[in-house]
């Protein structure tokens, strides 16, 4: 790619070099490789927990500077939820409810995210809907082992012929459970912007 003298002047005015621009064009054309995550960010692993006093200090600092700055809201892009549910897809593929227990699977696979998912399962906005559907689809659901129940719950969430959450845009997943309805993340953004 050739640049005119005017192009180079414009690049310099923006603090860019010809090489930087060529590299960016190369990235646009080739794309970026997928990132393999080592672990989730948690308190102590990428997330800093602050004390109540530090929390208040940060609020005070923000409030002292807020009139001198302008702000915009950043809303992350929402792609398919496949990556978000990868550990659940792995569980569906590898777990054998007749041969294994959830606890053994979690220990063997070091699947702390799966353990957390199951510990928090009743707090998810979609929990009651899935549970009601499972009770309707499997007349003996309540008599099944916890291993089978949790396996069927995840299967119902992710299977293409059921809820298919793994292929939904994250913004369309059930996000908040209100008294009379469940809102998606997209609905929450619309509500917030109104």
N, C-alpha and C positions, 0 to 999 in steps of 0.2 A: 504494500500500500504506500502510495506517495502522498506527502503532505506539501501543500503550498507554503510559501513564506508567511502568508496571512494565517494559515492553520497553525503553524508553529508559534506565531506571536500570540494567538488566542490560547493555545495550550499553556504557554509560559505564563500568561496573565492569570490562568487558573491554577498555577503551581504544578502543572503536569509536564512530563517529558514525553517525547515521541515514543520511547521504549515502554513507558508505563501504559500509554494508550494502546500500543500494539499488543501488549500483554493482556489488557482488558478485553480487547477484541478477540484475542485467542480464547480467553475464558468464555466469552459469549458464544463463540462458535463451537467449542468442544464441550462446554458445560463443566461442572465440578463433580468430582467423585463423591459418592455417598460417604458419610462419616459413620464409622463404627464407634458407637458409644461404649465407654468402659463401664460406666455406672451412672445412676441417676444422681442429680444434685440433691443433697440432703444437708441438714444442719451439720456442720463440721466437715462436709465434703462439697465445698463450693458455695455454701450458704452460711453466712455469718449470723449468729443469733446475738441480738443486742439486749442489754438490760432495759428495764423500764425507764431508768434515768437516761440512758443513751437514746432510747426511743423518743423521749420527750425533748432531749437536746436537739435531735435531728428535726423534729417538728418545729421547734423554736427557731432553728437556723433557717429552715425553709420559709417560715413566716416572715423572718426579718429580711429576706431577699426577694420575696414573691413580687413586690411592686416594681422591682428593677428589671424583671425578666418577662419574656412572653413565653407561653406554654402551648404545646400542642399535645394532643392525645395520640399515643402510639397503640394501634391495635394490630397484634400479630396476624400474619396471613394464616388462613385456615385451609390446610390441605386435607387429604384423606386421612382417616384415623388409623390406617394400617400400622404405621410405626408406633403409634401410641399404644396399640393393643398387641404388639409383637409378642410379649411374654404370655399373653392369653392364647394366641395362635399356637405358640410353642407348646403350651400346656395341653391344648386340644389334640395336638398331633402326637405327643409323647406319653401322656398320662393314660393309664389303663385302670379304670375304676374297679374292675374285678380283681386285679392283681396287686394294686398299690394303694397307699393311703396318701392323702394330701400332705400330711406332715412329713412322711418319708420322701415324697417327691420334692417338697420345698427344701428339705435338708440336702438331698442328693444333688439338686440342681442349683443350690444356693439362691433360690428364687424368693428373696425377701420381698420383692414387689408383688409377687403372687400372694404371699402371706398377708401383706398389708391390704391387698384388694379384697381377700376373703374376710379379713377382720372388719373392714369398713363396708362390706357389701350392702348392709341394710340402710346405709346412709345415702346410697346412690339414688338419684331422682327416678331412675328407671326400675328400681328393685321391685316395687309392688306390681308394676305392669308385667314384668317377666315372670314373677312368682305366680300371678293369677293365670297367665297363659300356660305355664308348666302344669299347674293343677288341673287345668282343662284338658291339656294334651296327654297327660300321664295320670290316669285315675289313681294309680298307686304311688304317686310322687311322694306323699308324706311318709310312706312305709319304706322308701328307698334309703340306703345308707347316705350319710352326709357326703361321702365321696361322690356317689352317683348324683346327688342333688346338685352339688356345686359344678360337677362336670356338665350336666344338662343345662344349668344356668348359663355357663360360658358358651356352650354350644348354641343356645337360643340367641344369645347376644350377637354372635359372630357369623353364624351360618348364612349363606346367601339366600336360602329359601325361608329364612326366619327374619330376624331384625337387621342382620347384615351391617352392624355398626362399624365393622372394620373397613368397609368400603364407602361409608358415608363421609361427607365433609364434616370435619370436627364441629363446624359451626351449626350443623343440623342435629347434633346429638342432644339428648335430654341433658339439661345443664343445671337448672334450679327447680326445686320442688316447692311450689307454693301451696297454700291451703286447698285451692280448688283446681289447680292446673300445674302442668309441667312446662317450663319455658326452655327453648333451645338457646345456645350461646348467641346465635344470630338474632333471635327475638330480643335478647337482653341488650345487644348493641343498638337495635332500633329504638328500644325503649329509652335507653340512656341518651341517645342522640335527639330524641323528641323534645 
